[in-house]
Amino acid sequence: LGLGGLQVGLTTLAVMAAAMGLGQDWRTALAIGLIMSLSSTAIVLQTLNEKGMMKVEGGQASFSVLLFQDIAVIPMLALIPLLAMSTAVPTAGPADPDALSLVAGLDGWQVAVVNLAAIAAVILGGHYLTQPIFRVIAATRLREIFTAFALLLVVGTAFLMTLVGLSPALGTFLAGVVLASSAFRHELESTIDPFKGLLLGLFFITVGAGINFVLLFDNAQLVIGLTIGLMAVKALILLGLAVMFRLHGSDRWLLTLSLAQAGEFGFVLLSFALQSNVLTDGLAELLLLVVALSMLLTPALFILFDRVLVPRMPHGETREADTIEEQGQVIIAGMGRFGQVINRVMRSNGFNTVVLDHSSDVVDTFNKFGVPTFYGDASRPELLDAAGLDDAELLVVAIDDPERSLAIVEYARRSRPDLHIIARARTRQDVYSLYQAGATDIVRETFDSALRAGRYGLMAGGMVETEARRRVRLFENKDREGIRRLAALYDPEKSFVDNQPYMELARKIEAEIEASMLGEKDADSDRETPEDLADPIEPQPNLKGN
């Protein structure tokens, strides 16, 4: 409400002032300000998801603003007809006398009552009546009926809004709210997901087909100037709000650049404003070009963000690295889920740790909990040196960025050939790279948990616990031995399938592991004692499947 409301309100006022400065009536200027305050939900959300930036602070802020904008469309649709320029009292209902209408001939207050009643009927009736219908449909187990009913609800609601003199766009939005509040929303989403891209593409095709290219070429300078001016105004307002709401570094610029364009709802509102006599035909066509051109420039803004701004920032943070005054036996780089556990284990066993993390929020949070954590990028050599790399006994690289992990290991190994380095790896490629860089122990982040799950699977299949543990331990030893052999043949310039020697050895190792697992010759050497099998804190699998 705060960030989104301020963005819409301030942008509306700024654009309205600019439009009045260019000679527009205040009512027309207000309508233009409302229309241009919106951004493109379709383009921005799609891009944020593709780039994996939805979970970062800037992505979350962008999403919140877009959500407020979509909700703000409803009062905009109600306000725009009140700004009509015509001095004559508009007649309720459509201009076509043969068109169906439930409000034809009604007074203004009567039309308002019918409109409110229709909206309330959609929201309340949709909430209480669709639930039993969806339950019946779910019992049929036919996905096609889900799709058909969802389509019927959307089209029917849009048609109802048309009958009472409102925009069909408002009807589709209300239908979406009803569907989203259903207990079956996840199944509905998966059912209609294949249609989203197709319908979005169709929408933009119709927009492109409606562009007046003669007007664009005749007024190219004016259109480009208005577009750049609009995007600059929106960017300045967003930048100010980002500072006000304490966004830092790349998050601040992500919010600023991602929402600087006009949005697809602008096309709907422009058409609605034209029908309501708020805008003239020529002005509406000119503004449509501005909206379309600003959306066209959005990918360029994301390229500017990725290629120019982000590389010049220390991983999205502007905060200066902390001064590290403590030193310990163990340096831990990364305080995420992985690093937290390692730090707790080491400190609870009497080891002094120096923990580094490049997220200011993480650092501040753990310091509040009394866990000493220092802000800084551990891939910077001077920070590792300040943390006591020369005297440390152990370095744990627990960050989830493969490139930075590799840089840390390479520098630490060059500086301290005798240092014990434990590194976190996500994939086999990461294992090989870290192995070649000099890591002492490499931990695949999901490998141990997968082995435990495999042991549960063997026990569920009828194998006794002692035998299941022995087999899993044997598999683990053989796999790690194979990793060491394969690392010598790994070539980062080739994919696995293109590296013929690697593929041949991999197939050979897999055959050896299978033979060892099925054979009995290694059973005695790997058999564990009852004491070794004790695992009091580990839950045993429920063989009944619960």
C-alpha positions in Angstrom: 0.0 0.0 0.0 2.8 2.4 0.9 5.2 1.8 -2.0 2.5 1.1 -4.6 0.2 3.8 -3.5 2.9 6.4 -3.5 4.1 5.3 -6.9 0.7 5.6 -8.5 -0.2 8.8 -6.7 3.0 10.7 -7.4 3.3 9.5 -11.0 -0.3 10.5 -11.6 0.3 14.0 -10.2 3.6 14.5 -12.1 2.2 13.4 -15.4 -1.0 15.4 -14.8 1.1 18.5 -14.2 3.1 17.9 -17.3 0.0 17.5 -19.4 -1.6 20.6 -18.1 1.7 22.4 -18.8 1.3 21.2 -22.4 -2.2 22.8 -22.6 -4.5 20.0 -21.6 -7.6 20.5 -19.5 -7.2 19.3 -15.9 -9.7 16.5 -16.4 -8.0 15.2 -19.5 -4.6 15.6 -17.7 -5.8 13.6 -14.7 -7.0 10.8 -17.0 -3.6 10.8 -18.8 -1.8 10.7 -15.4 -3.8 7.7 -14.2 -3.2 5.8 -17.4 0.5 6.5 -17.5 1.0 5.7 -13.8 0.6 1.9 -14.6 3.5 -0.4 -15.6 3.6 -3.6 -17.6 2.8 -6.5 -15.4 3.2 -9.0 -18.2 6.6 -7.9 -19.4 8.1 -7.2 -15.9 7.0 -10.3 -14.1 8.0 -12.5 -17.1 11.5 -10.9 -17.2 12.0 -11.1 -13.4 11.0 -14.8 -13.4 13.3 -15.6 -16.3 16.2 -13.9 -14.7 15.6 -15.4 -11.2 15.1 -12.0 -9.6 11.6 -12.4 -8.2 13.0 -13.3 -4.7 15.5 -10.5 -4.4 14.4 -7.4 -2.5 14.1 -5.3 -5.7 12.0 -8.0 -7.4 9.7 -8.2 -4.4 9.3 -4.4 -4.3 8.5 -4.4 -8.1 6.0 -7.1 -7.6 4.2 -5.2 -4.8 4.0 -2.1 -6.9 2.6 -4.1 -9.9 0.0 -5.7 -7.6 -1.2 -2.3 -6.3 -1.4 -1.0 -9.9 -3.6 -3.9 -11.0 -5.9 -3.3 -8.1 -5.9 0.4 -8.7 -7.3 -0.2 -12.2 -10.8 -0.8 -10.6 -11.2 2.7 -9.1 -9.6 4.1 -12.3 -12.3 2.5 -14.4 -14.9 4.0 -12.1 -13.3 7.5 -12.1 -12.6 8.0 -15.7 -16.3 8.4 -16.9 -16.7 11.1 -14.3 -14.0 13.1 -16.1 -16.0 13.3 -19.4 -15.4 16.5 -21.4 -18.9 16.6 -22.9 -21.2 19.2 -21.3 -24.3 17.1 -22.2 -25.5 14.6 -19.7 -24.5 11.2 -21.1 -27.2 8.7 -21.6 -26.8 5.4 -19.7 -26.1 2.4 -21.8 -24.4 1.8 -25.1 -24.7 4.1 -28.1 -26.2 1.3 -30.2 -30.0 1.3 -29.5 -30.2 -2.4 -30.5 -27.5 -3.4 -27.9 -28.6 -5.2 -24.7 -28.4 -3.0 -21.6 -29.7 -3.2 -18.1 -29.2 0.5 -17.4 -30.7 2.1 -20.5 -32.9 5.0 -19.5 -32.0 5.0 -15.9 -30.9 8.1 -13.9 -27.3 8.5 -12.9 -27.8 7.4 -9.3 -29.8 4.4 -10.5 -27.0 3.4 -12.8 -24.5 3.7 -9.9 -26.7 1.4 -7.7 -27.0 -1.2 -10.5 -23.2 -1.1 -11.1 -22.5 -1.6 -7.4 -25.0 -4.4 -7.2 -23.5 -6.2 -10.3 -20.0 -6.0 -8.8 -21.2 -7.2 -5.4 -23.0 -10.1 -7.1 -19.9 -11.2 -9.0 -17.7 -11.1 -5.9 -20.1 -12.6 -3.3 -21.9 -14.9 -5.7 -18.6 -16.0 -7.2 -17.1 -16.7 -3.8 -20.0 -18.8 -2.4 -21.5 -20.4 -5.6 -18.4 -21.4 -7.4 -17.0 -23.6 -4.6 -19.7 -26.3 -4.8 -19.6 -26.2 -8.6 -15.8 -26.7 -8.6 -16.2 -29.6 -6.2 -18.6 -31.3 -8.6 -16.3 -30.7 -11.5 -13.3 -32.0 -9.5 -15.3 -35.3 -8.9 -15.5 -35.8 -12.6 -11.7 -35.7 -12.9 -12.0 -34.0 -16.4 -9.5 -31.1 -16.8 -11.4 -29.9 -19.9 -14.5 -29.1 -17.7 -12.3 -27.0 -15.4 -11.0 -25.0 -18.4 -14.5 -24.6 -19.9 -16.1 -23.5 -16.6 -13.2 -21.0 -16.0 -13.7 -19.6 -19.5 -17.5 -19.4 -18.9 -17.0 -17.5 -15.7 -14.6 -15.0 -17.3 -16.7 -14.4 -20.4 -20.0 -14.3 -18.4 -18.6 -11.8 -15.9 -17.3 -9.6 -18.7 -20.7 -9.7 -20.5 -22.5 -8.8 -17.2 -20.3 -5.7 -16.8 -21.1 -4.7 -20.4 -24.8 -5.0 -19.7 -24.6 -2.6 -16.8 -22.5 -0.1 -18.8 -19.1 -1.0 -17.3 -15.9 -2.1 -19.0 -15.5 -5.8 -19.9 -11.9 -5.4 -18.7 -13.3 -4.8 -15.2 -15.4 -8.0 -15.6 -12.4 -10.1 -16.5 -10.4 -8.7 -13.6 -13.2 -9.5 -11.1 -13.5 -13.0 -12.6 -9.8 -13.4 -12.0 -10.2 -12.4 -8.3 -13.0 -15.0 -7.9 -10.9 -17.7 -9.5 -7.8 -16.8 -7.4 -9.8 -17.0 -4.2 -11.1 -20.5 -5.0 -9.8 -23.5 -3.1 -9.1 -25.0 -6.6 -6.9 -22.1 -7.7 -3.8 -24.2 -8.1 -5.5 -26.8 -10.3 -7.1 -24.0 -12.3 -3.7 -22.3 -12.7 -2.1 -25.5 -14.0 -5.0 -26.0 -16.4 -5.0 -22.6 -18.0 -1.2 -22.1 -17.9 -0.7 -23.3 -21.5 -3.1 -20.6 -22.7 -1.4 -17.7 -21.0 1.4 -17.2 -23.4 -0.9 -17.7 -26.4 -3.4 -15.2 -25.2 -0.8 -12.7 -24.1 0.8 -12.9 -27.6 -2.7 -12.4 -29.2 -3.2 -9.3 -27.0 0.0 -7.7 -28.1 -0.7 -8.6 -31.7 -4.0 -6.7 -31.6 -2.2 -3.8 -30.0 0.4 -3.8 -32.7 -2.3 -4.0 -35.4 -4.0 -0.9 -33.9 -0.9 1.3 -34.0 -1.3 4.2 -36.5 2.1 4.1 -38.2 1.3 7.1 -40.3 0.8 9.1 -37.2 4.0 7.6 -35.7 6.2 8.6 -38.7 4.6 12.1 -39.0 5.2 12.8 -35.3 8.3 10.7 -34.6 10.1 13.4 -32.6 7.0 14.2 -30.5 6.3 10.5 -29.8 9.9 9.8 -28.9 10.2 12.9 -26.7 7.0 12.1 -24.8 8.1 8.5 -24.3 11.5 9.4 -23.0 10.0 12.1 -20.8 7.4 9.7 -19.3 10.0 7.1 -18.6 12.4 9.6 -17.0 9.6 11.0 -14.8 8.6 7.5 -13.7 12.2 6.5 -13.1 12.9 9.5 -10.9 9.8 8.9 -8.8 10.7 5.2 -8.4 14.3 6.1 -7.5 13.1 8.4 -4.8 10.7 5.8 -3.4 13.5 3.2 -3.5 15.6 5.5 -1.3 12.7 6.2 1.0 11.9 2.5 1.4 15.6 1.7 2.0 16.4 -0.3 -1.0 20.1 -0.6 -1.7 22.5 -1.2 -4.6 21.1 -3.2 -7.5 17.7 -3.6 -5.8 17.2 0.1 -5.9 18.0 0.2 -9.7 16.0 -2.9 -10.4 12.9 -1.2 -9.1 13.7 2.0 -10.9 14.3 0.6 -14.3 11.9 -2.3 -14.4 8.8 -0.2 -13.8 9.7 2.9 -15.8 7.4 2.0 -18.8 3.7 2.3 -19.3 1.6 -0.9 -19.1 -0.7 -3.0 -21.1 -3.7 -1.9 -19.0 -3.0 1.5 -20.5 -4.4 0.3 -23.8 -7.6 -0.8 -22.1 -7.9 2.5 -20.2 -7.1 4.6 -23.3 -9.9 2.9 -25.2 -12.3 3.3 -22.2 -11.4 7.0 -21.8 -12.0 7.5 -25.5 -15.4 5.9 -25.3 -16.2 8.0 -22.2 -15.4 11.3 -24.1 -12.5 12.0 -21.8 -9.9 11.9 -24.6 -10.2 12.8 -28.3 -9.3 10.4 -31.1 -6.1 12.1 -32.0 -4.8 12.4 -28.4 -5.7 8.7 -27.7 -3.8 7.5 -30.7 -0.8 9.6 -29.8 -0.8 8.3 -26.2 -1.2 4.7 -27.5 2.0 5.1 -29.4 3.8 6.4 -26.3 2.6 3.4 -24.2 3.6 0.9 -26.9 7.1 2.5 -27.5 7.8 2.6 -23.7 7.0 -1.1 -23.4 9.2 -1.8 -26.5 12.1 -0.1 -24.7 11.7 -2.2 -21.5 14.1 -5.0 -22.5 16.7 -2.3 -23.2 16.4 -1.1 -19.6 16.9 -4.7 -18.3 20.0 -5.0 -20.5 21.3 -1.7 -19.1 20.7 -3.1 -15.6 22.4 -6.4 -16.3 25.3 -5.2 -18.4 26.1 -1.8 -17.0 24.9 -1.3 -13.5 25.2 -4.7 -11.8 28.9 -5.3 -12.8 29.8 -1.9 -11.2 28.2 -2.9 -7.9 29.7 -5.4 -5.3 27.0 -8.0 -5.8 24.2 -5.6 -5.4 25.3 -4.1 -2.1 26.6 -0.5 -1.5 27.5 -1.0 2.2 31.1 -0.9 3.0 32.7 -4.1 4.3 33.0 -4.4 8.0 36.3 -3.9 9.8 37.2 -7.4 11.1 38.8 -7.1 14.5 38.4 -10.8 15.5 40.3 -13.8 14.2 39.7 -17.4 14.8 40.7 -20.9 13.9 38.0 -21.3 11.4 36.8 -18.9 8.6 33.3 -19.5 7.2 32.4 -17.8 4.0 28.6 -17.7 3.7 25.9 -17.8 6.4 23.0 -19.3 4.5 21.3 -22.6 5.5 24.5 -24.5 4.8 26.9 -22.2 6.6 24.7 -21.8 9.6 24.8 -25.5 10.5 28.6 -25.6 10.1 29.1 -22.6 12.3 26.8 -24.0 15.0 28.7 -27.3 15.0 32.1 -25.7 15.1 31.3 -23.1 17.8 29.4 -25.6 20.0 32.6 -27.7 20.0 34.8 -24.9 21.2 36.2 -23.6 17.9 36.4 -19.8 17.3 34.9 -18.9 13.9 35.0 -15.8 11.8 31.9 -15.7 9.6 31.6 -13.6 6.4 28.5 -12.9 4.4 27.8 -10.5 1.5 24.1 -9.9 2.5 23.6 -7.0 4.9 20.2 -8.4 6.0 21.8 -11.7 6.9 24.6 -10.1 8.8 22.3 -7.8 10.7 19.9 -10.6 11.6 22.6 -12.9 13.0 24.3 -10.2 14.9 20.9 -9.5 16.6 20.8 -13.2 17.6 24.3 -12.8 19.2 26.1 -14.7 16.4 29.2 -12.7 15.4 28.9 -12.2 11.6 30.8 -9.7 9.4 29.6 -8.1 6.2 31.8 -8.4 3.2 32.4 -10.3 0.0 34.7 -13.3 0.9 35.9 -13.5 -2.7 37.9 -10.3 -2.2 41.4 -11.3 -1.1 41.9 -8.3 1.2 38.8 -9.4 3.2 40.0 -13.0 3.6 43.4 -11.7 4.7 41.7 -9.4 7.3 39.8 -12.4 8.6 43.0 -14.1 9.4 43.7 -16.4 6.4 47.4 -16.6 7.2 46.8 -18.1 10.7 43.5 -20.0 10.2 43.4 -23.8 10.5 40.3 -24.3 8.4 38.4 -22.4 5.6 34.8 -23.4 4.9 33.4 -22.1 1.6 29.6 -22.3 2.2 28.3 -19.8 -0.4 26.0 -20.9 -3.2 27.7 -19.0 -6.0 30.0 -21.4 -7.9 32.1 -18.7 -9.5 32.8 -16.9 -6.2 33.4 -20.2 -4.4 36.0 -21.2 -7.0 37.7 -17.8 -6.7 37.9 -18.1 -2.9 39.4 -21.6 -3.1 41.9 -20.7 -5.7 43.2 -17.6 -3.8 43.2 -19.5 -0.5 45.2 -22.4 -1.9 47.8 -20.1 -3.5 48.2 -18.2 -0.2 48.1 -21.2 2.1 49.2 -24.5 0.4 48.8 -26.2 3.8 45.3 -24.9 4.6 42.5 -27.4 5.0 39.6 -26.1 2.7 36.1 -27.5 2.8 33.9 -26.3 -0.1 30.3 -26.5 -0.9 29.3 -27.8 -4.4 26.0 -27.9 -6.2 26.8 -30.1 -9.2 29.4 -32.5 -10.4 30.9 -29.8 -12.6 31.4 -27.7 -9.4 33.0 -30.7 -7.7 35.6 -31.1 -10.4 36.4 -27.4 -10.6 36.8 -27.1 -6.9 38.9 -30.3 -6.8 41.2 -28.9 -9.5 41.4 -25.6 -7.6 42.7 -27.3 -4.5 39.8 -27.9 -2.2 40.6 -30.5 0.5 37.0 -31.7 1.1 34.1 -31.1 -1.2 30.5 -31.5 0.0 27.7 -31.9 -2.6 24.9 -30.0 -0.9 22.2 -32.7 -1.5 24.4 -35.8 -1.7 24.3 -36.8 2.0 20.5 -36.3 2.3 20.0 -38.3 -0.9 22.0 -41.1 0.5 19.8 -41.1 3.6 16.7 -41.2 1.4 18.3 -44.1 -0.5 18.8 -46.0 2.7 15.2 -45.5 3.6 14.3 -46.8 0.2 16.3 -50.0 0.7 14.7 -50.5 4.1 11.2 -49.9 2.7 12.0 -52.6 0.1 12.6 -55.2 2.8 16.3 -54.8 3.6 17.3 -54.8 7.3 18.8 -51.6 8.6 22.3 -52.9 9.2 22.5 -54.2 5.6 21.0 -51.0 4.2 23.5 -48.9 6.0 26.4 -51.1 4.8 25.2 -50.9 1.2 24.8 -47.2 1.3 28.2 -46.7 2.9 29.8 -48.9 0.2 28.0 -46.9 -2.5 29.3 -43.6 -1.0 32.9 -44.8 -0.8 32.8 -46.1 -4.4 31.1 -42.9 -5.7 33.7 -40.7 -4.1 36.5 -42.8 -5.4 35.0 -42.5 -8.9 34.7 -38.8 -8.6 38.4 -38.5 -8.0 39.2 -40.6 -11.0 36.8 -38.7 -13.2 38.1 -35.3 -12.1 41.4 -36.0 -13.9 39.4 -36.3 -17.2 37.0 -33.4 -16.7 37.3 -30.6 -19.3 35.3 -27.5 -18.5 35.4 -26.5 -22.2 33.4 -29.7 -23.2 30.1 -31.1 -22.1 30.1 -34.5 -20.6 28.7 -36.2 -23.7 31.3 -34.6 -25.9 34.2 -35.8 -23.6 34.6 -39.4 -24.9 37.3 -40.5 -22.4 35.2 -39.2 -19.5 32.1 -41.0 -20.8 33.9 -44.3 -21.1 35.3 -44.0 -17.6 32.0 -43.0 -16.2 30.3 -46.0 -17.6 33.1 -48.2 -16.3 32.8 -46.8 -12.8 29.0 -47.2 -12.8 29.4 -50.9 -13.7 32.0 -51.3 -10.9 29.7 -49.8 -8.4 26.8 -52.0 -9.4 29.0 -55.1 -9.2 30.3 -54.1 -5.8 26.8 -53.4 -4.5 25.5 -56.8 -5.7 28.5 -58.8 -4.8 29.4 -60.1 -1.4 33.2 -59.7 -1.4 33.1 -56.2 0.2 30.5 -56.9 2.8 32.8 -57.9 5.6 35.2 -55.0 5.2 32.4 -52.4 5.2 30.2 -54.0 7.9 29.5 -51.7 10.8 29.2 -52.5 14.5 26.0 -51.9 16.4 27.6 -48.9 18.0 28.3 -47.4 14.6 24.7 -47.8 13.7 23.4 -45.7 16.6 21.5 -42.7 15.3 19.2 -41.5 18.1 18.1 -38.2 16.5 17.3 -39.6 13.1 13.7 -40.6 12.4 13.2 -44.1 11.1 11.2 -44.5 7.9 7.5 -45.5 8.2 7.2 -48.6 6.0 3.4 -48.1 5.8 4.0 -45.0 3.7 2.7 -42.5 6.2 
